[in-house]
Amino acid sequence: MLHLILKAYRTSIVINLSAHQQSAESLVPWGQLLFAAVNLEAPKEVVPEDEEEREKSEWWVAKKWAYAMLRGLFHRFGNPSQPRAA
């Protein structure tokens, strides 16, 4: 479920952040969710032994999406002295 939520949010921010999405009331909770996904610790029982299988598991995919979105947000909007992308 987390993977689908992150995928939907990424779709909404991929081109531009709306004025609402740029507000602290929106950006802070989403940032907290992204950091929580990055810090997600899956129980050892559900972590596949095989590295290829592990990378395909839903919890790992959600972490990768969260990392990618954090990177994109900081790259595009993280430096207030830089002009914002249109």
C-alpha positions in Angstrom: 0.0 0.0 0.0 2.8 2.4 0.9 4.4 1.9 -2.5 1.1 2.9 -4.3 0.7 6.0 -2.1 4.3 7.1 -2.9 3.8 6.4 -6.6 0.6 8.6 -6.6 2.4 11.4 -4.8 5.4 11.2 -7.2 3.0 11.5 -10.1 1.6 14.7 -8.7 5.0 16.3 -8.1 7.0 15.0 -11.1 6.6 18.2 -13.2 5.9 20.9 -10.7 4.8 21.5 -7.1 1.5 23.4 -6.8 1.3 26.3 -4.4 -0.5 24.0 -1.9 2.2 21.3 -2.3 4.9 23.9 -1.6 3.3 25.0 1.7 4.6 23.7 5.0 1.2 22.2 5.8 1.6 19.9 2.8 5.4 19.5 2.3 6.3 18.7 6.0 3.9 15.7 6.5 4.9 14.3 3.1 8.6 14.7 3.9 8.0 13.0 7.2 6.3 10.1 5.5 9.2 9.8 3.0 11.8 9.8 5.8 9.7 7.2 7.6 9.6 5.0 4.5 13.4 5.3 4.1 13.9 4.3 7.8 11.5 1.4 7.5 12.8 -1.8 9.0 11.1 -4.9 7.7 10.9 -7.9 10.0 13.6 -10.5 9.2 10.9 -13.1 8.6 9.6 -11.2 5.5 13.0 -10.3 4.1 13.9 -12.7 1.3 17.4 -14.3 1.5 18.0 -13.9 -2.3 19.2 -10.4 -3.1 17.3 -10.3 -6.4 14.1 -11.3 -4.7 14.8 -8.8 -1.9 15.0 -5.9 -4.4 11.6 -6.9 -5.9 9.8 -7.0 -2.5 7.2 -4.4 -1.8 9.0 -2.9 1.2 12.2 -2.4 -0.7 10.4 -0.9 -3.7 8.7 1.6 -1.3 12.1 2.5 0.2 13.5 3.1 -3.3 10.6 5.3 -4.3 11.0 7.3 -1.1 14.7 7.8 -1.7 14.1 8.9 -5.3 11.4 11.4 -4.3 13.5 12.9 -1.5 16.4 13.2 -4.0 14.2 14.9 -6.5 12.6 17.3 -4.1 15.9 18.4 -2.6 17.5 18.6 -6.0 14.7 20.8 -7.5 13.3 22.7 -4.5 15.8 22.2 -1.6 17.9 25.3 -2.1 15.9 28.5 -1.5 18.5 30.7 -3.2 18.0 28.9 -6.5 15.0 29.8 -8.7 12.2 27.3 -8.6 11.6 25.0 -11.6 8.5 25.9 -13.5 
